[in-house]
């Protein structure tokens, strides 16, 4: 019984090693640098989000970034009561 378990364990380790070598390396998205991505702060709720994921809006001639459409909508509503 122990021999069977050891053979199974050895087979699993061998499979893991072979599949790791055969699997292609994952590539980074081209819009990111090795240093990471620029984080921007949502002016409405203060949450920081990656610039590529943020919702962008130009308000009063300024480029602003929001974490969600909801925050963007609420910010616009607060600016124009």
PDB file with one MODEL, atoms N, CA, C and O in Angstrom:
MODEL        1
ATOM      1  N   UNK A   1       0.824  -1.198   0.000  1.00  0.00           N
ATOM      2  CA  UNK A   1       0.000   0.000   0.000  1.00  0.00           C
ATOM      3  C   UNK A   1       0.863   1.256   0.000  1.00  0.00           C
ATOM      4  O   UNK A   1       0.575   2.218  -0.711  1.00  0.00           O
ATOM      5  N   UNK A   2       1.934   1.238   0.811  1.00  0.00           N
ATOM      6  CA  UNK A   2       2.818   2.403   0.880  1.00  0.00           C
ATOM      7  C   UNK A   2       3.538   2.588  -0.455  1.00  0.00           C
ATOM      8  O   UNK A   2       3.739   3.715  -0.907  1.00  0.00           O
ATOM      9  N   UNK A   3       3.932   1.457  -1.093  1.00  0.00           N
ATOM     10  CA  UNK A   3       4.583   1.557  -2.398  1.00  0.00           C
ATOM     11  C   UNK A   3       3.671   2.224  -3.422  1.00  0.00           C
ATOM     12  O   UNK A   3       4.125   3.023  -4.241  1.00  0.00           O
ATOM     13  N   UNK A   4       2.394   1.896  -3.371  1.00  0.00           N
ATOM     14  CA  UNK A   4       1.427   2.483  -4.293  1.00  0.00           C
ATOM     15  C   UNK A   4       1.312   3.995  -4.076  1.00  0.00           C
ATOM     16  O   UNK A   4       1.281   4.763  -5.037  1.00  0.00           O
ATOM     17  N   UNK A   5       1.250   4.410  -2.829  1.00  0.00           N
ATOM     18  CA  UNK A   5       1.172   5.832  -2.521  1.00  0.00           C
ATOM     19  C   UNK A   5       2.440   6.574  -2.953  1.00  0.00           C
ATOM     20  O   UNK A   5       2.361   7.680  -3.488  1.00  0.00           O
ATOM     21  N   UNK A   6       3.608   5.966  -2.721  1.00  0.00           N
ATOM     22  CA  UNK A   6       4.866   6.590  -3.132  1.00  0.00           C
ATOM     23  C   UNK A   6       4.966   6.687  -4.653  1.00  0.00           C
ATOM     24  O   UNK A   6       5.467   7.681  -5.180  1.00  0.00           O
ATOM     25  N   UNK A   7       4.494   5.663  -5.359  1.00  0.00           N
ATOM     26  CA  UNK A   7       4.502   5.712  -6.822  1.00  0.00           C
ATOM     27  C   UNK A   7       3.554   6.786  -7.335  1.00  0.00           C
ATOM     28  O   UNK A   7       3.867   7.499  -8.288  1.00  0.00           O
ATOM     29  N   UNK A   8       2.405   6.896  -6.702  1.00  0.00           N
ATOM     30  CA  UNK A   8       1.457   7.950  -7.087  1.00  0.00           C
ATOM     31  C   UNK A   8       2.059   9.326  -6.847  1.00  0.00           C
ATOM     32  O   UNK A   8       1.945  10.207  -7.699  1.00  0.00           O
ATOM     33  N   UNK A   9       2.701   9.521  -5.694  1.00  0.00           N
ATOM     34  CA  UNK A   9       3.324  10.796  -5.370  1.00  0.00           C
ATOM     35  C   UNK A   9       4.450  11.120  -6.350  1.00  0.00           C
ATOM     36  O   UNK A   9       4.562  12.260  -6.801  1.00  0.00           O
ATOM     37  N   UNK A  10       5.275  10.146  -6.682  1.00  0.00           N
ATOM     38  CA  UNK A  10       6.357  10.348  -7.643  1.00  0.00           C
ATOM     39  C   UNK A  10       5.792  10.687  -9.022  1.00  0.00           C
ATOM     40  O   UNK A  10       6.325  11.559  -9.709  1.00  0.00           O
ATOM     41  N   UNK A  11       4.736  10.018  -9.428  1.00  0.00           N
ATOM     42  CA  UNK A  11       4.099  10.308 -10.714  1.00  0.00           C
ATOM     43  C   UNK A  11       3.527  11.715 -10.754  1.00  0.00           C
ATOM     44  O   UNK A  11       3.641  12.411 -11.763  1.00  0.00           O
ATOM     45  N   UNK A  12       2.916  12.129  -9.663  1.00  0.00           N
ATOM     46  CA  UNK A  12       2.345  13.471  -9.600  1.00  0.00           C
ATOM     47  C   UNK A  12       3.440  14.532  -9.690  1.00  0.00           C
ATOM     48  O   UNK A  12       3.290  15.524 -10.403  1.00  0.00           O
ATOM     49  N   UNK A  13       4.533  14.323  -8.972  1.00  0.00           N
ATOM     50  CA  UNK A  13       5.648  15.276  -9.014  1.00  0.00           C
ATOM     51  C   UNK A  13       6.243  15.336 -10.418  1.00  0.00           C
ATOM     52  O   UNK A  13       6.529  16.423 -10.920  1.00  0.00           O
ATOM     53  N   UNK A  14       6.427  14.205 -11.044  1.00  0.00           N
ATOM     54  CA  UNK A  14       6.954  14.163 -12.403  1.00  0.00           C
ATOM     55  C   UNK A  14       6.009  14.875 -13.371  1.00  0.00           C
ATOM     56  O   UNK A  14       6.456  15.653 -14.214  1.00  0.00           O
ATOM     57  N   UNK A  15       4.720  14.617 -13.257  1.00  0.00           N
ATOM     58  CA  UNK A  15       3.725  15.292 -14.102  1.00  0.00           C
ATOM     59  C   UNK A  15       3.781  16.800 -13.910  1.00  0.00           C
ATOM     60  O   UNK A  15       3.736  17.547 -14.888  1.00  0.00           O
ATOM     61  N   UNK A  16       3.878  17.263 -12.660  1.00  0.00           N
ATOM     62  CA  UNK A  16       3.926  18.699 -12.376  1.00  0.00           C
ATOM     63  C   UNK A  16       5.159  19.346 -12.999  1.00  0.00           C
ATOM     64  O   UNK A  16       5.075  20.435 -13.567  1.00  0.00           O
ATOM     65  N   UNK A  17       6.292  18.680 -12.892  1.00  0.00           N
ATOM     66  CA  UNK A  17       7.524  19.221 -13.480  1.00  0.00           C
ATOM     67  C   UNK A  17       7.439  19.296 -14.999  1.00  0.00           C
ATOM     68  O   UNK A  17       7.806  20.310 -15.594  1.00  0.00           O
ATOM     69  N   UNK A  18       6.962  18.236 -15.622  1.00  0.00           N
ATOM     70  CA  UNK A  18       6.871  18.206 -17.079  1.00  0.00           C
ATOM     71  C   UNK A  18       5.855  19.230 -17.579  1.00  0.00           C
ATOM     72  O   UNK A  18       6.126  19.933 -18.552  1.00  0.00           O
ATOM     73  N   UNK A  19       4.715  19.328 -16.945  1.00  0.00           N
ATOM     74  CA  UNK A  19       3.704  20.289 -17.404  1.00  0.00           C
ATOM     75  C   UNK A  19       4.170  21.727 -17.173  1.00  0.00           C
ATOM     76  O   UNK A  19       3.802  22.618 -17.939  1.00  0.00           O
ATOM     77  N   UNK A  20       4.966  21.970 -16.140  1.00  0.00           N
ATOM     78  CA  UNK A  20       5.497  23.312 -15.901  1.00  0.00           C
ATOM     79  C   UNK A  20       6.490  23.735 -16.962  1.00  0.00           C
ATOM     80  O   UNK A  20       6.546  24.906 -17.339  1.00  0.00           O
ATOM     81  N   UNK A  21       7.282  22.771 -17.449  1.00  0.00           N
ATOM     82  CA  UNK A  21       8.266  23.063 -18.491  1.00  0.00           C
ATOM     83  C   UNK A  21       7.567  23.241 -19.836  1.00  0.00           C
ATOM     84  O   UNK A  21       7.969  24.092 -20.630  1.00  0.00           O
ATOM     85  N   UNK A  22       6.555  22.473 -20.095  1.00  0.00           N
ATOM     86  CA  UNK A  22       5.861  22.509 -21.380  1.00  0.00           C
ATOM     87  C   UNK A  22       4.937  23.723 -21.529  1.00  0.00           C
ATOM     88  O   UNK A  22       4.658  24.154 -22.648  1.00  0.00           O
ATOM     89  N   UNK A  23       4.470  24.265 -20.424  1.00  0.00           N
ATOM     90  CA  UNK A  23       3.537  25.383 -20.453  1.00  0.00           C
ATOM     91  C   UNK A  23       4.286  26.650 -20.891  1.00  0.00           C
ATOM     92  O   UNK A  23       5.357  26.936 -20.356  1.00  0.00           O
ATOM     93  N   UNK A  24       3.750  27.410 -21.846  1.00  0.00           N
ATOM     94  CA  UNK A  24       4.425  28.646 -22.266  1.00  0.00           C
ATOM     95  C   UNK A  24       4.385  29.685 -21.141  1.00  0.00           C
ATOM     96  O   UNK A  24       3.446  29.729 -20.346  1.00  0.00           O
ATOM     97  N   UNK A  25       5.411  30.503 -21.098  1.00  0.00           N
ATOM     98  CA  UNK A  25       5.485  31.549 -20.074  1.00  0.00           C
ATOM     99  C   UNK A  25       4.412  32.591 -20.327  1.00  0.00           C
ATOM    100  O   UNK A  25       4.134  32.942 -21.474  1.00  0.00           O
ATOM    101  N   UNK A  26       3.810  33.083 -19.254  1.00  0.00           N
ATOM    102  CA  UNK A  26       2.797  34.129 -19.392  1.00  0.00           C
ATOM    103  C   UNK A  26       3.508  35.451 -19.663  1.00  0.00           C
ATOM    104  O   UNK A  26       4.545  35.756 -19.074  1.00  0.00           O
ATOM    105  N   UNK A  27       2.933  36.210 -20.554  1.00  0.00           N
ATOM    106  CA  UNK A  27       3.517  37.506 -20.904  1.00  0.00           C
ATOM    107  C   UNK A  27       2.772  38.622 -20.202  1.00  0.00           C
ATOM    108  O   UNK A  27       1.574  38.524 -19.936  1.00  0.00           O
ATOM    109  N   UNK A  28       3.495  39.669 -19.913  1.00  0.00           N
ATOM    110  CA  UNK A  28       2.871  40.840 -19.293  1.00  0.00           C
ATOM    111  C   UNK A  28       2.067  41.603 -20.335  1.00  0.00           C
ATOM    112  O   UNK A  28       2.426  41.619 -21.512  1.00  0.00           O
ATOM    113  N   UNK A  29       0.987  42.232 -19.906  1.00  0.00           N
ATOM    114  CA  UNK A  29       0.282  43.116 -20.840  1.00  0.00           C
ATOM    115  C   UNK A  29       1.210  44.245 -21.266  1.00  0.00           C
ATOM    116  O   UNK A  29       2.010  44.729 -20.465  1.00  0.00           O
ATOM    117  N   UNK A  30       1.108  44.661 -22.510  1.00  0.00           N
ATOM    118  CA  UNK A  30       2.047  45.641 -23.054  1.00  0.00           C
ATOM    119  C   UNK A  30       1.903  47.037 -22.437  1.00  0.00           C
ATOM    120  O   UNK A  30       2.828  47.843 -22.536  1.00  0.00           O
ATOM    121  N   UNK A  31       0.764  47.340 -21.802  1.00  0.00           N
ATOM    122  CA  UNK A  31       0.583  48.680 -21.250  1.00  0.00           C
ATOM    123  C   UNK A  31       1.175  48.826 -19.850  1.00  0.00           C
ATOM    124  O   UNK A  31       1.039  49.886 -19.238  1.00  0.00           O
ATOM    125  N   UNK A  32       1.829  47.789 -19.331  1.00  0.00           N
ATOM    126  CA  UNK A  32       2.405  47.845 -17.998  1.00  0.00           C
ATOM    127  C   UNK A  32       3.917  47.809 -18.084  1.00  0.00           C
ATOM    128  O   UNK A  32       4.494  47.203 -18.987  1.00  0.00           O
ATOM    129  N   UNK A  33       4.538  48.464 -17.134  1.00  0.00           N
ATOM    130  CA  UNK A  33       5.985  48.487 -17.077  1.00  0.00           C
ATOM    131  C   UNK A  33       6.451  47.552 -15.978  1.00  0.00           C
ATOM    132  O   UNK A  33       5.642  47.125 -15.155  1.00  0.00           O
ATOM    133  N   UNK A  34       7.733  47.223 -15.944  1.00  0.00           N
ATOM    134  CA  UNK A  34       8.231  46.380 -14.857  1.00  0.00           C
ATOM    135  C   UNK A  34       8.050  47.017 -13.481  1.00  0.00           C
ATOM    136  O   UNK A  34       7.996  46.313 -12.473  1.00  0.00           O
ATOM    137  N   UNK A  35       7.957  48.338 -13.439  1.00  0.00           N
ATOM    138  CA  UNK A  35       7.785  49.042 -12.172  1.00  0.00           C
ATOM    139  C   UNK A  35       6.339  49.051 -11.694  1.00  0.00           C
ATOM    140  O   UNK A  35       6.070  49.459 -10.564  1.00  0.00           O
ATOM    141  N   UNK A  36       5.412  48.611 -12.524  1.00  0.00           N
ATOM    142  CA  UNK A  36       4.006  48.616 -12.136  1.00  0.00           C
ATOM    143  C   UNK A  36       3.221  49.626 -12.952  1.00  0.00           C
ATOM    144  O   UNK A  36       3.703  50.137 -13.963  1.00  0.00           O
ATOM    145  N   UNK A  37       2.029  49.901 -12.508  1.00  0.00           N
ATOM    146  CA  UNK A  37       1.149  50.803 -13.235  1.00  0.00           C
ATOM    147  C   UNK A  37       0.824  52.013 -12.371  1.00  0.00           C
ATOM    148  O   UNK A  37       0.811  51.922 -11.143  1.00  0.00           O
ATOM    149  N   UNK A  38       0.564  53.135 -13.010  1.00  0.00           N
ATOM    150  CA  UNK A  38       0.224  54.354 -12.299  1.00  0.00           C
ATOM    151  C   UNK A  38      -1.142  54.220 -11.647  1.00  0.00           C
ATOM    152  O   UNK A  38      -2.114  53.814 -12.284  1.00  0.00           O
ATOM    153  N   UNK A  39      -1.201  54.568 -10.364  1.00  0.00           N
ATOM    154  CA  UNK A  39      -2.463  54.546  -9.632  1.00  0.00           C
ATOM    155  C   UNK A  39      -3.005  55.966  -9.581  1.00  0.00           C
ATOM    156  O   UNK A  39      -2.244  56.920  -9.415  1.00  0.00           O
ATOM    157  N   UNK A  40      -4.305  56.106  -9.724  1.00  0.00           N
ATOM    158  CA  UNK A  40      -4.958  57.420  -9.664  1.00  0.00           C
ATOM    159  C   UNK A  40      -6.032  57.392  -8.582  1.00  0.00           C
ATOM    160  O   UNK A  40      -6.626  56.352  -8.296  1.00  0.00           O
ATOM    161  N   UNK A  41      -6.267  58.567  -7.985  1.00  0.00           N
ATOM    162  CA  UNK A  41      -7.250  58.657  -6.899  1.00  0.00           C
ATOM    163  C   UNK A  41      -8.578  59.178  -7.417  1.00  0.00           C
ATOM    164  O   UNK A  41      -8.633  60.156  -8.163  1.00  0.00           O
ATOM    165  N   UNK A  42      -9.631  58.515  -7.015  1.00  0.00           N
ATOM    166  CA  UNK A  42     -10.989  58.947  -7.333  1.00  0.00           C
ATOM    167  C   UNK A  42     -11.284  60.184  -6.479  1.00  0.00           C
ATOM    168  O   UNK A  42     -11.208  60.106  -5.253  1.00  0.00           O
ATOM    169  N   UNK A  43     -11.620  61.329  -7.101  1.00  0.00           N
ATOM    170  CA  UNK A  43     -11.863  62.542  -6.316  1.00  0.00           C
ATOM    171  C   UNK A  43     -13.150  62.495  -5.491  1.00  0.00           C
ATOM    172  O   UNK A  43     -13.328  63.299  -4.576  1.00  0.00           O
ATOM    173  N   UNK A  44     -14.034  61.571  -5.806  1.00  0.00           N
ATOM    174  CA  UNK A  44     -15.299  61.490  -5.073  1.00  0.00           C
ATOM    175  C   UNK A  44     -15.177  60.658  -3.799  1.00  0.00           C
ATOM    176  O   UNK A  44     -15.560  61.109  -2.720  1.00  0.00           O
ATOM    177  N   UNK A  45     -14.638  59.434  -3.927  1.00  0.00           N
ATOM    178  CA  UNK A  45     -14.590  58.544  -2.760  1.00  0.00           C
ATOM    179  C   UNK A  45     -13.181  58.331  -2.207  1.00  0.00           C
ATOM    180  O   UNK A  45     -13.025  57.779  -1.118  1.00  0.00           O
ATOM    181  N   UNK A  46     -12.154  58.761  -2.944  1.00  0.00           N
ATOM    182  CA  UNK A  46     -10.788  58.635  -2.451  1.00  0.00           C
ATOM    183  C   UNK A  46     -10.135  57.293  -2.717  1.00  0.00           C
ATOM    184  O   UNK A  46      -9.025  57.052  -2.243  1.00  0.00           O
ATOM    185  N   UNK A  47     -10.788  56.413  -3.458  1.00  0.00           N
ATOM    186  CA  UNK A  47     -10.236  55.097  -3.770  1.00  0.00           C
ATOM    187  C   UNK A  47      -9.158  55.229  -4.844  1.00  0.00           C
ATOM    188  O   UNK A  47      -9.302  56.008  -5.786  1.00  0.00           O
ATOM    189  N   UNK A  48      -8.080  54.463  -4.696  1.00  0.00           N
ATOM    190  CA  UNK A  48      -7.033  54.429  -5.714  1.00  0.00           C
ATOM    191  C   UNK A  48      -7.290  53.238  -6.633  1.00  0.00           C
ATOM    192  O   UNK A  48      -7.570  52.130  -6.175  1.00  0.00           O
ATOM    193  N   UNK A  49      -7.190  53.491  -7.943  1.00  0.00           N
ATOM    194  CA  UNK A  49      -7.378  52.447  -8.945  1.00  0.00           C
ATOM    195  C   UNK A  49      -6.280  52.569  -9.998  1.00  0.00           C
ATOM    196  O   UNK A  49      -5.738  53.657 -10.193  1.00  0.00           O
ATOM    197  N   UNK A  50      -5.938  51.460 -10.687  1.00  0.00           N
ATOM    198  CA  UNK A  50      -4.983  51.561 -11.786  1.00  0.00           C
ATOM    199  C   UNK A  50      -5.552  52.469 -12.875  1.00  0.00           C
ATOM    200  O   UNK A  50      -6.744  52.417 -13.178  1.00  0.00           O
ATOM    201  N   UNK A  51      -4.698  53.292 -13.455  1.00  0.00           N
ATOM    202  CA  UNK A  51      -5.163  54.265 -14.438  1.00  0.00           C
ATOM    203  C   UNK A  51      -5.850  53.588 -15.620  1.00  0.00           C
ATOM    204  O   UNK A  51      -6.801  54.143 -16.172  1.00  0.00           O
ATOM    205  N   UNK A  52      -5.395  52.409 -16.019  1.00  0.00           N
ATOM    206  CA  UNK A  52      -6.009  51.726 -17.157  1.00  0.00           C
ATOM    207  C   UNK A  52      -7.409  51.209 -16.844  1.00  0.00           C
ATOM    208  O   UNK A  52      -8.193  50.987 -17.767  1.00  0.00           O
ATOM    209  N   UNK A  53      -7.749  51.011 -15.567  1.00  0.00           N
ATOM    210  CA  UNK A  53      -9.075  50.526 -15.170  1.00  0.00           C
ATOM    211  C   UNK A  53     -10.032  51.650 -14.803  1.00  0.00           C
ATOM    212  O   UNK A  53     -11.228  51.414 -14.632  1.00  0.00           O
ATOM    213  N   UNK A  54      -9.522  52.862 -14.680  1.00  0.00           N
ATOM    214  CA  UNK A  54     -10.329  53.986 -14.202  1.00  0.00           C
ATOM    215  C   UNK A  54     -11.269  54.505 -15.287  1.00  0.00           C
ATOM    216  O   UNK A  54     -11.000  54.371 -16.481  1.00  0.00           O
ATOM    217  N   UNK A  55     -12.372  55.097 -14.848  1.00  0.00           N
ATOM    218  CA  UNK A  55     -13.306  55.781 -15.740  1.00  0.00           C
ATOM    219  C   UNK A  55     -12.830  57.230 -15.845  1.00  0.00           C
ATOM    220  O   UNK A  55     -12.709  57.919 -14.832  1.00  0.00           O
ATOM    221  N   UNK A  56     -12.561  57.689 -17.065  1.00  0.00           N
ATOM    222  CA  UNK A  56     -11.995  59.021 -17.280  1.00  0.00           C
ATOM    223  C   UNK A  56     -13.091  60.000 -17.645  1.00  0.00           C
ATOM    224  O   UNK A  56     -14.053  59.657 -18.332  1.00  0.00           O
ATOM    225  N   UNK A  57     -12.926  61.235 -17.167  1.00  0.00           N
ATOM    226  CA  UNK A  57     -13.857  62.299 -17.520  1.00  0.00           C
ATOM    227  C   UNK A  57     -13.123  63.626 -17.457  1.00  0.00           C
ATOM    228  O   UNK A  57     -12.280  63.839 -16.586  1.00  0.00           O
ATOM    229  N   UNK A  58     -13.448  64.517 -18.384  1.00  0.00           N
ATOM    230  CA  UNK A  58     -12.898  65.867 -18.360  1.00  0.00           C
ATOM    231  C   UNK A  58     -13.980  66.774 -17.788  1.00  0.00           C
ATOM    232  O   UNK A  58     -15.040  66.959 -18.386  1.00  0.00           O
ATOM    233  N   UNK A  59     -13.690  67.330 -16.625  1.00  0.00           N
ATOM    234  CA  UNK A  59     -14.649  68.188 -15.935  1.00  0.00           C
ATOM    235  C   UNK A  59     -13.956  69.499 -15.620  1.00  0.00           C
ATOM    236  O   UNK A  59     -12.906  69.519 -14.977  1.00  0.00           O
ATOM    237  N   UNK A  60     -14.546  70.592 -16.076  1.00  0.00           N
ATOM    238  CA  UNK A  60     -13.992  71.937 -15.884  1.00  0.00           C
ATOM    239  C   UNK A  60     -12.563  72.016 -16.411  1.00  0.00           C
ATOM    240  O   UNK A  60     -11.700  72.648 -15.800  1.00  0.00           O
ATOM    241  N   UNK A  61     -12.319  71.365 -17.558  1.00  0.00           N
ATOM    242  CA  UNK A  61     -11.010  71.412 -18.188  1.00  0.00           C
ATOM    243  C   UNK A  61      -9.948  70.536 -17.536  1.00  0.00           C
ATOM    244  O   UNK A  61      -8.786  70.580 -17.939  1.00  0.00           O
ATOM    245  N   UNK A  62     -10.325  69.739 -16.533  1.00  0.00           N
ATOM    246  CA  UNK A  62      -9.381  68.851 -15.846  1.00  0.00           C
ATOM    247  C   UNK A  62      -9.708  67.397 -16.142  1.00  0.00           C
ATOM    248  O   UNK A  62     -10.874  67.003 -16.142  1.00  0.00           O
ATOM    249  N   UNK A  63      -8.667  66.598 -16.397  1.00  0.00           N
ATOM    250  CA  UNK A  63      -8.857  65.159 -16.598  1.00  0.00           C
ATOM    251  C   UNK A  63      -8.938  64.501 -15.225  1.00  0.00           C
ATOM    252  O   UNK A  63      -7.984  64.558 -14.449  1.00  0.00           O
ATOM    253  N   UNK A  64     -10.077  63.878 -14.927  1.00  0.00           N
ATOM    254  CA  UNK A  64     -10.283  63.200 -13.648  1.00  0.00           C
ATOM    255  C   UNK A  64     -10.518  61.722 -13.884  1.00  0.00           C
ATOM    256  O   UNK A  64     -11.008  61.317 -14.938  1.00  0.00           O
ATOM    257  N   UNK A  65     -10.161  60.916 -12.886  1.00  0.00           N
ATOM    258  CA  UNK A  65     -10.297  59.464 -12.972  1.00  0.00           C
ATOM    259  C   UNK A  65     -11.180  58.983 -11.826  1.00  0.00           C
ATOM    260  O   UNK A  65     -11.034  59.432 -10.689  1.00  0.00           O
ATOM    261  N   UNK A  66     -12.106  58.059 -12.135  1.00  0.00           N
ATOM    262  CA  UNK A  66     -13.052  57.555 -11.148  1.00  0.00           C
ATOM    263  C   UNK A  66     -12.982  56.035 -11.091  1.00  0.00           C
ATOM    264  O   UNK A  66     -12.660  55.380 -12.082  1.00  0.00           O
ATOM    265  N   UNK A  67     -13.291  55.474  -9.905  1.00  0.00           N
ATOM    266  CA  UNK A  67     -13.233  54.024  -9.729  1.00  0.00           C
ATOM    267  C   UNK A  67     -14.437  53.327 -10.345  1.00  0.00           C
ATOM    268  O   UNK A  67     -14.371  52.137 -10.653  1.00  0.00           O
ATOM    269  N   UNK A  68     -15.543  54.056 -10.530  1.00  0.00           N
ATOM    270  CA  UNK A  68     -16.745  53.430 -11.093  1.00  0.00           C
ATOM    271  C   UNK A  68     -17.607  54.489 -11.766  1.00  0.00           C
ATOM    272  O   UNK A  68     -17.418  55.689 -11.565  1.00  0.00           O
ATOM    273  N   UNK A  69     -18.551  54.023 -12.563  1.00  0.00           N
ATOM    274  CA  UNK A  69     -19.489  54.949 -13.196  1.00  0.00           C
ATOM    275  C   UNK A  69     -20.362  55.616 -12.140  1.00  0.00           C
ATOM    276  O   UNK A  69     -20.761  56.770 -12.294  1.00  0.00           O
ATOM    277  N   UNK A  70     -20.653  54.885 -11.073  1.00  0.00           N
ATOM    278  CA  UNK A  70     -21.474  55.428  -9.994  1.00  0.00           C
ATOM    279  C   UNK A  70     -20.787  56.642  -9.356  1.00  0.00           C
ATOM    280  O   UNK A  70     -21.430  57.666  -9.125  1.00  0.00           O
ATOM    281  N   UNK A  71     -19.487  56.531  -9.074  1.00  0.00           N
ATOM    282  CA  UNK A  71     -18.758  57.658  -8.474  1.00  0.00           C
ATOM    283  C   UNK A  71     -18.707  58.841  -9.445  1.00  0.00           C
ATOM    284  O   UNK A  71     -18.855  59.991  -9.032  1.00  0.00           O
ATOM    285  N   UNK A  72     -18.500  58.562 -10.717  1.00  0.00           N
ATOM    286  CA  UNK A  72     -18.478  59.626 -11.724  1.00  0.00           C
ATOM    287  C   UNK A  72     -19.811  60.356 -11.746  1.00  0.00           C
ATOM    288  O   UNK A  72     -19.850  61.587 -11.752  1.00  0.00           O
ATOM    289  N   UNK A  73     -20.903  59.602 -11.759  1.00  0.00           N
ATOM    290  CA  UNK A  73     -22.246  60.191 -11.797  1.00  0.00           C
ATOM    291  C   UNK A  73     -22.522  61.019 -10.539  1.00  0.00           C
ATOM    292  O   UNK A  73     -23.061  62.122 -10.627  1.00  0.00           O
ATOM    293  N   UNK A  74     -22.152  60.486  -9.364  1.00  0.00           N
ATOM    294  CA  UNK A  74     -22.379  61.202  -8.113  1.00  0.00           C
ATOM    295  C   UNK A  74     -21.507  62.458  -8.015  1.00  0.00           C
ATOM    296  O   UNK A  74     -21.936  63.474  -7.468  1.00  0.00           O
ATOM    297  N   UNK A  75     -20.288  62.385  -8.546  1.00  0.00           N
ATOM    298  CA  UNK A  75     -19.406  63.558  -8.546  1.00  0.00           C
ATOM    299  C   UNK A  75     -19.991  64.661  -9.414  1.00  0.00           C
ATOM    300  O   UNK A  75     -20.018  65.826  -9.017  1.00  0.00           O
ATOM    301  N   UNK A  76     -20.462  64.286 -10.605  1.00  0.00           N
ATOM    302  CA  UNK A  76     -21.082  65.287 -11.479  1.00  0.00           C
ATOM    303  C   UNK A  76     -22.318  65.899 -10.848  1.00  0.00           C
ATOM    304  O   UNK A  76     -22.558  67.100 -10.970  1.00  0.00           O
ATOM    305  N   UNK A  77     -23.103  65.065 -10.169  1.00  0.00           N
ATOM    306  CA  UNK A  77     -24.314  65.556  -9.505  1.00  0.00           C
ATOM    307  C   UNK A  77     -23.955  66.540  -8.376  1.00  0.00           C
ATOM    308  O   UNK A  77     -24.638  67.548  -8.201  1.00  0.00           O
ATOM    309  N   UNK A  78     -22.899  66.256  -7.618  1.00  0.00           N
ATOM    310  CA  UNK A  78     -22.480  67.131  -6.536  1.00  0.00           C
ATOM    311  C   UNK A  78     -21.910  68.445  -7.045  1.00  0.00           C
ATOM    312  O   UNK A  78     -22.007  69.468  -6.366  1.00  0.00           O
ATOM    313  N   UNK A  79     -21.313  68.426  -8.244  1.00  0.00           N
ATOM    314  CA  UNK A  79     -20.745  69.647  -8.811  1.00  0.00           C
ATOM    315  C   UNK A  79     -21.811  70.571  -9.386  1.00  0.00           C
ATOM    316  O   UNK A  79     -21.637  71.789  -9.427  1.00  0.00           O
ATOM    317  N   UNK A  80     -22.923  69.975  -9.832  1.00  0.00           N
ATOM    318  CA  UNK A  80     -24.019  70.753 -10.425  1.00  0.00           C
ATOM    319  C   UNK A  80     -25.321  70.480  -9.674  1.00  0.00           C
ATOM    320  O   UNK A  80     -26.172  69.740 -10.167  1.00  0.00           O
ATOM    321  N   UNK A  81     -25.486  71.066  -8.489  1.00  0.00           N
ATOM    322  CA  UNK A  81     -26.702  70.771  -7.696  1.00  0.00           C
ATOM    323  C   UNK A  81     -27.976  71.297  -8.298  1.00  0.00           C
ATOM    324  O   UNK A  81     -29.051  71.112  -7.728  1.00  0.00           O
TER     325      UNK A  81
ENDMDL
END
